[in-house]
Amino acid sequence: MSKRDFYEVLGVSRDASERDIKKAYKRLAMKYHPDKNPGDESATDKFKEVKLAYEILTDDQKRAAYDQYGHAAFEQGGMGGGGFGGGSADFSDIFGDVFGDIFGGGRRGGGAQRAQRGADLRYNMELSLEEAVRGITREIDVPTYVSCDPCGGSGAKAGSSPQTCGTCHGQGQVQMRQGFFAVQQTCPTCHGRGKIIKDPCDSCHGQGRVQKTKTLSVKIPAGVDTGDRIRLTGEGEAGEFGAPAGDLYVQVHVRDHHIFTRDANNLYCEVPVSFTMAALGGEVEVPTLDGRVSLKVPSETQTGRMFRMRGKGVQSVRGGGVGDLICKLVVETPVNLSSKQKELLKEFEESLGGSAAKKHKPKSEGFFDGVKKFFDDLTS
């Protein structure tokens, strides 16, 4: 086996993409092909070397082994027994691989193309916060392709069946010569399927599937959140000619709630309280998804203080404990005051002043003391 670095052989960097490796291989394979260099043994050897480098660097497993161990990964039966040295090259088969995509052919090895699996579908489902937290079963209508009942998905009229293609004899590919080399291309008669339908089904016109809107019952588990998706296996589009159906993905979006904000498994809400309650303490009713609960507000509570109500959040859809409800108390300033109320407040404010100001308003006094010191430092 060649001891030259495979990346050097192809003239590509070690982080080259498969596409770059394939382009380099095509260029070098055409340059060193024996049919273009008759009697030139060195060209034949270089062609084999290029082919070997291509085979290893386009196989993820082999490339990883080569990057880690170099040529030693493939010596003494490494990577599956026989290594990659020696043996003669099947040049027509190689060029069927290299140029097949140019002329419409597939990868080397022949054989009919496998019927393609149906496409996956996505359905966007919008939920309220309550529905997402508790879970719900909802029926949805999905326009899609389904397997044709009269022909059972085969595409052939009832009583008949697809026939083996007479052009490619069921292989899905035919071989043709392009100048000095042979290439394979997709069979023009059966388009690579290996079979033809002489008597198509009247319902699906030979496609094996028909358009239909089907109704599905979707169970949404408790605890889902925006961005989660639920896969319904086999509920996507049916494949052509009896191929398996794709999957349906239900994409969840949870609407904004007028009270709660969700963060992972916790819920947050703001609870307004009067400045009287904040000063003297008391109890206030707090909403939860399970009903109302009473929250005890300590005296002298400042606005913005957070209270945690454990177990009043959301049960994670992935398991684990229930989140909490975090309540933020917001002291509400009274509005629309009467003249008497304003006078009472002025009288109350005056009672907080003087030498007792620091006792009653420690934050305010501390703040203004800090401001005074700041400007004193600037002018000193």
C-alpha positions as CSV (number, residue, x, y, z in Angstrom):
1,M,0.0,0.0,0.0
2,S,1.2,3.5,-0.7
3,K,2.9,5.2,2.1
4,R,2.3,8.7,0.9
5,D,0.0,10.9,2.9
6,F,-3.5,10.5,1.4
7,Y,-4.3,14.2,1.7
8,E,-1.0,14.9,-0.2
9,V,-2.0,12.3,-2.8
10,L,-5.2,14.2,-3.6
11,G,-3.7,17.6,-3.0
12,V,-6.3,18.7,-0.4
13,S,-6.0,20.0,3.2
14,R,-6.6,17.7,6.2
15,D,-9.9,19.6,6.9
16,A,-11.2,19.3,3.3
17,S,-14.9,18.5,2.8
18,E,-16.1,15.4,1.0
19,R,-17.0,17.6,-1.9
20,D,-13.5,19.0,-2.2
21,I,-12.1,15.5,-2.0
22,K,-14.4,14.2,-4.7
23,K,-13.5,17.1,-7.0
24,A,-9.8,16.4,-6.6
25,Y,-10.4,12.7,-7.2
26,K,-12.2,13.4,-10.5
27,R,-9.4,15.6,-11.7
28,L,-6.6,13.2,-10.9
29,A,-8.5,10.1,-12.0
30,M,-9.0,11.6,-15.5
31,K,-5.4,12.6,-15.6
32,Y,-3.9,9.2,-14.7
33,H,-6.6,6.8,-16.1
34,P,-4.9,3.9,-17.9
35,D,-7.0,4.4,-21.0
36,K,-5.5,7.9,-21.4
37,N,-2.0,6.6,-20.6
38,P,-1.7,3.2,-22.4
39,G,1.5,1.3,-21.4
40,D,2.4,3.8,-18.7
41,E,2.8,1.8,-15.5
42,S,3.6,4.8,-13.4
43,A,0.2,6.4,-14.4
44,T,-1.5,3.1,-13.5
45,D,0.2,3.1,-10.1
46,K,-0.8,6.8,-9.5
47,F,-4.3,6.0,-10.5
48,K,-4.5,3.2,-7.9
49,E,-3.0,5.5,-5.3
50,V,-5.5,8.2,-6.0
51,K,-8.4,5.7,-5.8
52,L,-7.1,4.3,-2.5
53,A,-6.9,7.8,-1.0
54,Y,-10.4,8.6,-2.2
55,E,-11.9,5.5,-0.8
56,I,-10.5,6.1,2.7
57,L,-11.0,9.8,2.9
58,T,-14.7,9.6,1.8
59,D,-15.5,7.0,4.4
60,D,-16.1,8.7,7.8
61,Q,-14.9,5.7,9.9
62,K,-11.8,5.0,7.8
63,R,-10.9,8.7,7.6
64,A,-11.1,9.0,11.4
65,A,-8.9,5.9,11.8
66,Y,-6.4,7.3,9.3
67,D,-6.3,10.7,10.9
68,Q,-5.5,9.1,14.3
69,Y,-3.2,6.2,13.3
70,G,-2.1,6.9,9.8
71,H,-1.3,4.0,7.4
72,A,-0.9,1.7,10.4
73,A,-4.7,1.7,10.8
74,F,-5.0,-0.4,7.6
75,E,-2.1,-2.7,7.9
76,Q,-2.2,-6.3,9.1
77,G,-5.9,-6.6,8.4
78,G,-6.9,-3.4,10.1
79,M,-10.4,-1.9,9.5
80,G,-12.0,-5.2,8.4
81,G,-9.4,-7.7,7.5
82,G,-7.9,-7.2,4.1
83,G,-6.4,-3.7,4.2
84,F,-6.5,-1.7,1.0
85,G,-3.3,-2.5,-0.7
86,G,-2.9,-4.7,-3.7
87,G,-5.5,-6.0,-6.1
88,S,-6.4,-4.7,-9.5
89,A,-8.7,-1.8,-10.1
90,D,-12.0,-2.2,-11.9
91,F,-11.7,0.9,-14.0
92,S,-15.2,0.9,-15.6
93,D,-16.7,0.5,-12.1
94,I,-14.6,3.3,-10.7
95,F,-15.6,5.7,-13.4
96,G,-19.2,4.8,-13.0
97,D,-18.8,6.1,-9.5
98,V,-16.9,9.3,-10.5
99,F,-18.9,10.3,-13.5
100,G,-22.3,8.7,-12.8
101,D,-23.7,11.9,-11.3
102,I,-22.8,13.8,-14.4
103,F,-24.8,11.5,-16.6
104,G,-27.6,10.9,-14.2
105,G,-26.3,7.6,-12.7
106,G,-26.0,6.6,-9.1
107,R,-23.2,5.3,-7.0
108,R,-21.3,2.2,-8.2
109,G,-22.7,-1.2,-7.4
110,G,-25.7,-1.0,-9.6
111,G,-29.1,-2.1,-8.4
112,A,-32.4,-0.4,-8.6
113,Q,-33.0,2.8,-6.6
114,R,-34.8,2.2,-3.4
115,A,-38.2,3.9,-3.3
116,Q,-37.8,7.1,-1.3
117,R,-39.3,7.4,2.1
118,G,-42.1,10.0,2.3
119,A,-41.3,13.5,3.4
120,D,-41.5,14.6,7.1
121,L,-44.2,17.1,7.9
122,R,-44.4,19.9,10.6
123,Y,-47.6,21.1,12.3
124,N,-47.4,24.2,14.4
125,M,-49.6,24.0,17.5
126,E,-50.3,26.9,19.8
127,L,-51.2,26.2,23.4
128,S,-52.2,28.3,26.4
129,L,-50.0,28.1,29.4
130,E,-52.6,26.1,31.3
131,E,-52.8,23.6,28.5
132,A,-49.0,23.3,28.3
133,V,-48.6,22.8,32.0
134,R,-51.4,20.2,32.4
135,G,-51.2,18.5,29.1
136,I,-54.0,18.0,26.6
137,T,-55.3,15.8,23.8
138,R,-56.2,17.7,20.7
139,E,-57.4,16.7,17.2
140,I,-55.6,18.2,14.3
141,D,-56.2,18.1,10.5
142,V,-53.2,17.5,8.4
143,P,-53.2,17.8,4.6
144,T,-50.8,15.2,3.3
145,Y,-50.2,12.3,0.9
146,V,-51.5,8.9,2.1
147,S,-51.1,5.4,0.6
148,C,-53.6,4.7,-2.1
149,D,-56.2,2.1,-0.9
150,P,-57.3,0.6,-4.2
151,C,-53.8,-0.4,-5.3
152,G,-52.3,-0.8,-1.8
153,G,-49.6,1.8,-2.6
154,S,-48.1,-0.2,-5.5
155,G,-49.4,2.2,-8.2
156,A,-50.7,-0.6,-10.3
157,K,-54.4,-1.2,-11.0
158,A,-56.1,-3.8,-8.8
159,G,-55.4,-7.3,-10.1
160,S,-52.1,-6.3,-11.7
161,S,-48.6,-5.5,-10.4
162,P,-45.5,-3.6,-11.4
163,Q,-43.4,-5.4,-14.0
164,T,-39.6,-5.8,-14.1
165,C,-38.2,-3.1,-16.4
166,G,-37.1,-4.7,-19.7
167,T,-34.4,-2.1,-20.4
168,C,-32.4,-2.5,-17.2
169,H,-33.8,-5.9,-16.2
170,G,-34.7,-4.6,-12.7
171,Q,-31.3,-3.0,-12.0
172,G,-32.4,0.6,-12.3
173,Q,-29.2,1.5,-14.2
174,V,-27.9,0.9,-17.7
175,Q,-24.3,1.1,-18.8
176,M,-23.1,3.2,-21.6
177,R,-19.7,4.2,-23.1
178,Q,-18.5,7.7,-23.1
179,G,-15.4,7.8,-25.2
180,F,-12.6,5.9,-23.5
181,F,-14.5,4.9,-20.4
182,A,-17.8,3.3,-19.4
183,V,-20.3,4.9,-17.2
184,Q,-23.6,3.9,-15.6
185,Q,-26.7,6.1,-15.8
186,T,-30.2,5.9,-14.5
187,C,-32.4,3.8,-16.6
188,P,-34.5,6.1,-18.8
189,T,-37.4,3.7,-19.0
190,C,-38.0,3.1,-15.3
191,H,-36.1,6.1,-13.9
192,G,-34.1,4.0,-11.6
193,R,-36.9,2.1,-9.9
194,G,-36.3,-1.2,-11.7
195,K,-40.0,-1.7,-12.3
196,I,-42.6,-0.2,-14.6
197,I,-46.3,0.1,-14.2
198,K,-48.1,-0.9,-17.5
199,D,-51.6,-0.5,-16.1
200,P,-51.7,2.4,-13.6
201,C,-54.2,2.7,-10.8
202,D,-57.1,5.0,-11.7
203,S,-57.1,6.6,-8.2
204,C,-53.4,7.6,-7.8
205,H,-52.4,7.5,-11.5
206,G,-49.5,5.1,-10.8
207,Q,-48.0,7.1,-7.9
208,G,-49.1,4.8,-5.1
209,R,-50.4,7.7,-3.0
210,V,-53.1,10.3,-3.1
211,Q,-53.7,13.7,-1.4
212,K,-55.9,13.7,1.6
213,T,-56.6,15.6,4.8
214,K,-56.4,13.2,7.7
215,T,-57.5,13.9,11.3
216,L,-55.1,12.8,14.0
217,S,-55.5,12.8,17.8
218,V,-52.3,14.2,19.4
219,K,-51.6,13.7,23.1
220,I,-49.5,16.7,24.4
221,P,-47.7,15.7,27.6
222,A,-47.9,17.9,30.7
223,G,-45.0,20.4,31.0
224,V,-44.2,21.1,27.3
225,D,-42.8,24.5,26.5
226,T,-42.2,26.7,23.4
227,G,-39.7,24.9,21.1
228,D,-40.6,21.4,22.2
229,R,-41.8,19.1,19.4
230,I,-43.6,15.8,19.4
231,R,-42.9,13.2,16.8
232,L,-45.6,11.0,15.4
233,T,-43.8,8.2,13.6
234,G,-45.2,7.3,10.2
235,E,-47.8,10.1,10.1
236,G,-45.9,12.2,7.5
237,E,-46.3,11.9,3.8
238,A,-46.6,8.4,2.3
239,G,-43.8,7.5,0.0
240,E,-44.2,6.9,-3.7
241,F,-44.8,3.3,-4.9
242,G,-45.4,1.9,-1.5
243,A,-42.4,3.4,0.2
244,P,-42.6,4.0,4.0
245,A,-44.2,7.2,5.2
246,G,-42.3,10.0,6.8
247,D,-42.9,11.4,10.3
248,L,-45.1,14.2,11.6
249,Y,-43.5,16.7,14.0
250,V,-45.9,18.8,16.1
251,Q,-44.1,22.0,17.0
252,V,-45.3,23.6,20.2
253,H,-45.7,27.3,20.8
254,V,-47.0,28.5,24.2
255,R,-48.9,31.9,24.1
256,D,-47.9,34.7,26.5
257,H,-49.9,34.7,29.7
258,H,-51.5,37.8,31.2
259,I,-50.3,37.0,34.7
260,F,-47.5,34.4,34.7
261,T,-44.1,34.4,32.9
262,R,-42.4,31.0,32.6
263,D,-38.7,30.3,32.9
264,A,-37.9,26.5,32.6
265,N,-40.0,25.0,35.4
266,N,-40.5,28.1,37.4
267,L,-43.4,30.6,37.1
268,Y,-43.0,34.3,37.9
269,C,-45.7,36.9,38.6
270,E,-45.9,40.4,40.1
271,V,-48.2,41.0,43.1
272,P,-49.2,44.7,43.8
273,V,-49.6,45.7,47.4
274,S,-50.5,49.0,49.0
275,F,-47.8,50.9,50.8
276,T,-49.8,50.6,54.0
277,M,-49.7,46.8,53.8
278,A,-46.0,46.9,52.8
279,A,-45.3,49.0,55.9
280,L,-47.6,47.3,58.4
281,G,-47.7,43.7,57.0
282,G,-50.7,41.6,56.2
283,E,-51.9,38.9,53.8
284,V,-52.6,39.0,50.1
285,E,-54.2,36.5,47.8
286,V,-51.8,35.2,45.1
287,P,-53.0,33.4,42.0
288,T,-51.5,30.0,41.1
289,L,-52.4,27.5,38.3
290,D,-54.2,25.4,41.0
291,G,-56.2,28.3,42.5
292,R,-55.6,31.1,45.0
293,V,-53.3,30.9,47.9
294,S,-52.6,33.3,50.7
295,L,-49.2,35.0,51.0
296,K,-48.1,36.5,54.3
297,V,-46.4,39.9,53.8
298,P,-44.0,40.8,56.6
299,S,-44.1,44.4,57.9
300,E,-41.6,46.9,56.4
301,T,-41.5,44.9,53.1
302,Q,-39.7,46.9,50.3
303,T,-40.9,46.9,46.7
304,G,-39.2,44.3,44.5
305,R,-38.9,41.7,47.3
306,M,-39.3,38.1,46.0
307,F,-41.3,35.3,47.7
308,R,-40.9,31.7,46.6
309,M,-43.9,29.3,46.8
310,R,-42.4,25.9,46.4
311,G,-44.1,23.3,44.2
312,K,-46.4,25.8,42.6
313,G,-44.6,25.9,39.3
314,V,-44.5,23.4,36.4
315,Q,-43.8,19.7,36.3
316,S,-41.0,19.1,33.8
317,V,-42.0,17.1,30.7
318,R,-38.5,15.4,31.0
319,G,-39.1,14.3,34.6
320,G,-37.7,15.6,37.9
321,G,-39.3,17.8,40.5
322,V,-42.0,20.5,40.1
323,G,-40.8,24.1,39.8
324,D,-41.7,27.0,42.0
325,L,-43.8,30.1,41.8
326,I,-41.8,33.3,42.4
327,C,-43.8,36.3,43.4
328,K,-42.4,39.8,43.2
329,L,-44.1,42.3,45.5
330,V,-44.6,45.7,43.9
331,V,-45.6,48.6,46.2
332,E,-48.3,50.6,44.5
333,T,-48.4,54.3,44.9
334,P,-52.0,55.6,45.5
335,V,-53.5,57.8,42.8
336,N,-56.5,60.1,42.4
337,L,-56.1,61.4,46.0
338,S,-58.5,63.8,47.6
339,S,-57.4,67.0,49.3
340,K,-57.9,65.5,52.7
341,Q,-55.8,62.4,51.7
342,K,-53.0,64.6,50.4
343,E,-53.0,66.6,53.7
344,L,-52.8,63.4,55.7
345,L,-49.9,62.2,53.6
346,K,-48.1,65.5,54.1
347,E,-48.6,65.3,57.8
348,F,-47.4,61.7,57.8
349,E,-44.3,62.6,55.8
350,E,-43.5,65.5,58.2
351,S,-43.7,63.0,61.1
352,L,-40.9,60.9,59.4
353,G,-38.5,63.8,59.1
354,G,-36.1,65.5,61.4
355,S,-33.7,63.4,63.6
356,A,-35.8,60.3,63.1
357,A,-35.4,60.3,59.3
358,K,-32.5,57.8,59.2
359,K,-34.5,55.4,61.4
360,H,-37.6,55.5,59.2
361,K,-36.0,55.9,55.8
362,P,-32.5,54.2,55.9
363,K,-32.2,53.6,52.2
364,S,-33.1,57.2,51.2
365,E,-30.9,58.8,53.8
366,G,-28.0,56.4,52.9
367,F,-28.4,57.2,49.3
368,F,-28.4,61.0,49.7
369,D,-25.4,60.8,52.1
370,G,-23.6,58.9,49.4
371,V,-24.5,61.5,46.8
372,K,-23.3,64.3,49.0
373,K,-20.0,62.5,49.6
374,F,-19.6,61.9,45.8
375,F,-19.9,65.6,45.0
376,D,-17.7,66.6,47.9
377,D,-15.0,64.3,46.6
378,L,-15.3,65.8,43.1
379,T,-14.7,69.4,44.4
380,S,-12.0,68.6,46.9
